[in-house]
Amino acid sequence: MSEVVISIRAARPSDAQALAAVHDASWREAYRGIVPGVALERMIAYRGPRWWRRTSGRTRSLIVLDLGNRIAGYASFGTSRSLSLPQQGEIDELYLDPVFQGLGLGTQLFATARRDLSARGCKGLLTWALQDNERACRFYERLGGRISTLETIRIGEKPLTRVAYVFP
């Protein structure tokens, strides 16, 4: 019998190729039909392996969900960038390869990022999701997130609403 070790750890530059693949698959799954096609393709292309190599080790924390040496997801987080909201911690991104969605692994990634932010002394947490990304909205609501703010943003020529979910 073989065992698969699940770990959540800091991303390394050597994870760049796998991070780009998870980003590509998860963004296509999450945003197809929401974000205009050309804009989505540009956003995905911009975040290739080179971008991910440069990103690991920057000021925002980047953790990966490692399933037996296969990167299945990632989360990026740090102090809040939303100065108008009182929450001090922010999860910028949390994505899983669609193959691994619905298994509770996203909840584990979220909890790890939240614990890390709390250990740094951040009071409160927020994260943003596009309102049309119903799966993400349900995920954050299941975790206890409350809608705090709605903002209109533009991606390509399309106006989209993003939702700030806050957690105590």
C-alpha positions as CSV (number, residue, x, y, z in Angstrom):
1,M,0.0,0.0,0.0
2,S,1.3,3.5,-0.8
3,E,0.7,6.6,1.2
4,V,0.3,10.2,0.1
5,V,1.7,12.8,2.4
6,I,-0.3,16.0,2.5
7,S,1.6,19.0,3.6
8,I,1.2,22.8,3.5
9,R,4.5,24.5,3.3
10,A,6.2,27.7,2.1
11,A,6.5,27.9,-1.7
12,R,10.0,27.5,-3.2
13,P,11.3,28.8,-6.5
14,S,11.4,25.2,-7.7
15,D,7.6,25.1,-7.4
16,A,7.2,27.7,-10.1
17,Q,6.2,25.3,-12.9
18,A,3.6,23.6,-10.8
19,L,2.3,26.9,-9.4
20,A,1.8,28.2,-13.0
21,A,-0.1,25.0,-13.9
22,V,-2.4,25.2,-10.8
23,H,-3.0,28.9,-11.6
24,D,-3.8,28.2,-15.2
25,A,-6.2,25.3,-14.4
26,S,-7.9,27.0,-11.5
27,W,-8.4,30.3,-13.2
28,R,-9.8,28.7,-16.3
29,E,-12.3,26.8,-14.1
30,A,-13.2,29.7,-11.9
31,Y,-13.4,32.6,-14.4
32,R,-14.4,31.1,-17.8
33,G,-17.6,32.9,-18.7
34,I,-17.1,35.6,-16.0
35,V,-13.9,37.3,-17.2
36,P,-13.7,38.2,-20.9
37,G,-11.8,35.5,-22.8
38,V,-8.9,37.7,-24.1
39,A,-8.4,39.3,-20.7
40,L,-8.5,35.9,-19.0
41,E,-5.9,34.5,-21.4
42,R,-3.6,37.5,-20.8
43,M,-3.9,37.2,-17.1
44,I,-3.0,33.5,-17.2
45,A,-0.1,34.0,-19.6
46,Y,1.3,36.8,-17.4
47,R,1.6,34.3,-14.5
48,G,3.9,31.8,-16.1
49,P,6.7,30.0,-14.3
50,R,9.1,33.0,-14.5
51,W,6.5,35.2,-12.6
52,W,6.1,32.5,-9.9
53,R,9.9,32.1,-9.5
54,R,10.2,35.8,-8.8
55,T,7.1,35.8,-6.5
56,S,8.3,33.3,-4.0
57,G,10.2,35.0,-1.3
58,R,8.6,38.4,-1.7
59,T,6.8,40.2,1.1
60,R,3.5,38.4,0.7
61,S,3.5,34.9,2.1
62,L,3.0,32.1,-0.4
63,I,2.1,28.6,0.7
64,V,1.5,25.5,-1.3
65,L,-0.6,22.4,-0.7
66,D,1.8,19.6,-1.5
67,L,0.2,16.2,-2.1
68,G,2.9,13.6,-2.3
69,N,5.2,16.0,-4.3
70,R,2.4,17.3,-6.4
71,I,1.4,20.9,-5.9
72,A,-2.4,20.9,-5.7
73,G,-3.1,24.5,-4.6
74,Y,-1.7,27.6,-3.1
75,A,-2.6,30.7,-1.0
76,S,-1.0,34.1,-0.9
77,F,-1.6,36.3,2.1
78,G,-0.3,39.1,4.3
79,T,-1.4,42.3,5.9
80,S,-4.5,43.9,4.5
81,R,-4.1,46.1,1.4
82,S,-7.6,47.5,1.9
83,L,-7.0,50.5,4.0
84,S,-10.7,51.4,4.3
85,L,-11.5,48.1,6.1
86,P,-10.5,47.4,9.7
87,Q,-9.4,43.8,9.2
88,Q,-5.6,43.6,9.4
89,G,-5.0,40.3,7.6
90,E,-5.8,39.5,4.0
91,I,-5.8,36.3,1.9
92,D,-5.1,37.6,-1.6
93,E,-5.5,34.3,-3.4
94,L,-6.5,30.8,-2.6
95,Y,-6.8,28.4,-5.5
96,L,-6.8,24.6,-6.0
97,D,-6.3,22.5,-9.1
98,P,-9.9,21.7,-10.0
99,V,-9.1,18.0,-9.7
100,F,-8.7,18.5,-5.9
101,Q,-11.7,20.8,-5.3
102,G,-14.5,19.7,-3.0
103,L,-12.2,17.5,-0.8
104,G,-11.7,19.9,2.1
105,L,-8.2,20.9,1.0
106,G,-9.1,24.5,0.4
107,T,-10.4,24.7,4.0
108,Q,-7.0,23.4,5.2
109,L,-5.2,26.0,3.1
110,F,-7.5,28.8,4.4
111,A,-7.0,27.7,8.0
112,T,-3.2,27.6,7.7
113,A,-3.1,31.1,6.2
114,R,-5.5,32.4,8.9
115,R,-3.4,30.8,11.7
116,D,-0.3,32.3,10.3
117,L,-1.8,35.8,10.1
118,S,-3.2,35.5,13.6
119,A,0.2,34.4,14.9
120,R,1.6,37.6,13.4
121,G,-0.9,39.6,15.4
122,C,-3.3,40.5,12.6
123,K,-6.7,41.1,14.0
124,G,-9.5,40.1,11.6
125,L,-9.2,38.7,8.1
126,L,-10.6,39.6,4.7
127,T,-10.6,38.2,1.3
128,W,-12.1,39.2,-2.0
129,A,-14.1,37.2,-4.6
130,L,-15.8,38.1,-7.8
131,Q,-19.6,38.0,-7.1
132,D,-20.2,35.9,-10.2
133,N,-17.8,33.3,-8.9
134,E,-20.5,31.5,-7.0
135,R,-18.4,28.6,-5.9
136,A,-15.8,30.9,-4.2
137,C,-18.6,32.9,-2.6
138,R,-20.2,29.8,-1.2
139,F,-16.8,28.6,0.0
140,Y,-16.1,31.8,2.0
141,E,-19.6,31.9,3.4
142,R,-19.3,28.2,4.6
143,L,-16.2,29.3,6.4
144,G,-18.1,32.0,8.2
145,G,-17.3,35.0,6.0
146,R,-19.7,37.9,6.1
147,I,-20.1,40.3,3.1
148,S,-18.6,43.6,4.1
149,T,-18.2,45.6,0.9
150,L,-19.0,45.4,-2.8
151,E,-16.8,47.2,-5.4
152,T,-17.1,47.5,-9.1
153,I,-13.9,46.7,-11.0
154,R,-13.2,46.5,-14.7
155,I,-11.5,43.6,-16.4
156,G,-11.1,44.2,-20.0
157,E,-14.1,46.2,-20.9
158,K,-16.4,44.3,-18.6
159,P,-17.5,45.8,-15.2
160,L,-17.5,43.1,-12.5
161,T,-18.5,43.2,-8.8
162,R,-16.0,42.0,-6.3
163,V,-17.1,41.1,-2.7
164,A,-15.1,41.6,0.4
165,Y,-15.7,38.7,2.9
166,V,-14.6,39.5,6.4
167,F,-13.9,37.1,9.2
168,P,-13.6,38.0,12.9
